[in-house]
Amino acid sequence: MSQMKPEKPLHHHHSRLLTRWPHHSNPYSPFSKLLFWSFCALSLFLAFFLLTPNSPSPNLHSTWDPTQNPSLRRSLRTTNWGGPAWEKKVRSSCRVRRSPNGLTVLVTGAAGFVGSHLSATLRRRGDGVLGLDSFNDYYDPTLKRARQAFLEKAGVFVVEGDINDAALLKKLFDVVPFTHVAHLAAQAGVRYALQNPGSYVRSNVAGLVSILEAAKSANPQPAIVWASSSSVYGLNSRVPFSESDRTDRPASLYAATKKAGEEIAHVYNHIYGLSITGLRFFTVYGPWGRPDMAYFFFTKDILKGKPITVFEGHGSAHTVARDFTYIDDVVRGCVAALDTAGKSTGSGGKKRGPAPLRVYNLGNTTPVPVSELVNILEKLLKVKAVRKVVKMPRNGDVPYTHANISLAERDLGYKPVTDLQTGLKRFVKWYLDFYSVKKEAVKEHGGLATE
């Protein structure tokens, strides 16, 4: 993992209720929009029961094939939990080591990319942290287990379980009075929805509802910070993307589930007084990243001498560019959101007053063409890429992303400092170290290999 130093104390700002309805190019009232998106969320939730995830995970790496490992196939499963020894681990992991104002945070998706970095950062500064992760097989679980091992050394216990397991969530909230929940568990990726749409509804819609249900019934109620996505901007053509821009034209099922999540968050804030902050991440990259991201599998294929597919846009949108945001910058934004989150106002599910509802962009504000990303990787790896340039397929991807972060700068003190050249240099160093040192062990467990 990249070096993540303890965060400096951030100035706390008064939380504000930020309900951001697009007021331009939209003739509908806020109530009509809320009703519409609530209906969409309900429809997605019901679709979960009609869509069976019978497609295997994408074979991202030649040595990882879930169809040959039935025991590791995607499933809603929870391992054994409970008992005195288990509760002792949970409480120990949640012990706060700094005062005053130490947090006690439940991090879902803790064995994931952003979740592992955030968990380690919070623990290093003395907060109590408990992880929760299902270790599913969307990409090679070997990497997730390696992150789990790193977190264990840092003093973070990761409970293996599903966010849709209501009994497990109730138990966790009974054992620990969490002050905050960082809900980062989700089904990621845009293209995989074409193969397994049900997984997006289960994780991103039903899973969010499960977390909010557990939180609203807790006493005291925790503040919620959760991962939305820049994908909610969909077909929006105004750049840079601002939180006040319209988000009612998603270009993918993934984006639709994240948009539905933002509307669901509004409902739980309005009815139950939950303090909720949504963070719209813009193409996060860095050490310990996700193998399904372009910078990651480009690196793997360039080293192997395999051709890489580089997309170009259609018509006037010829250049495909992304607002690549380095992991350490995103984590600082997450920590700031946790630190500045106002308190929930409900108790045991009963609202006693208005609570903060916030949405922020976390990006780098400097879009870079994907072709330039490849140029940088070639220099760092000292290997020429075999490029196959094709038109971007109409599968949910958008050609361009660019974050306006002025709101996050003002309220969170958010300021990204890592350019793509620096961030990719750190990623490449991690990649070469991790897959050379771990190569034999990874091969033994059927995971990734660089050769």
Salt bridges, closest charged atoms under 4 A:
GLU87 OE1 - ARG91 NH1 3.26
GLU87 OE2 - LYS171 NZ 2.79
ASP127 OD1 - ARG98 NE 2.85
ASP127 OD2 - ARG125 NE 2.41
GLU160 OE2 - ARG145 NH2 3.14
ASP174 OD2 - LYS170 NZ 3.02
GLU213 OE1 - LYS216 NZ 3.67
ASP248 OD1 - ARG246 NE 2.87
GLU262 OE1 - ARG280 NH2 2.72
GLU263 OE2 - LYS259 NZ 2.87
ASP292 OD2 - ARG290 NH2 2.74
ASP301 OD1 - LYS300 NZ 2.86
GLU312 OE1 - HIS318 NE2 3.44
GLU312 OE2 - LYS391 NZ 3.29
ASP329 OD1 - ARG332 NH2 2.54
ASP339 OD1 - ARG125 NH2 2.60
GLU378 OE1 - LYS384 NZ 3.89
GLU378 OE1 - ARG387 NH2 3.14
ASP397 OD2 - ARG191 NE 2.83
ASP411 OD2 - ARG16 NH2 3.00
ASP411 OD1 - ARG410 NE 2.97
ASP433 OD2 - LYS429 NZ 3.05
GLU451 OE1 - LYS439 NZ 3.43
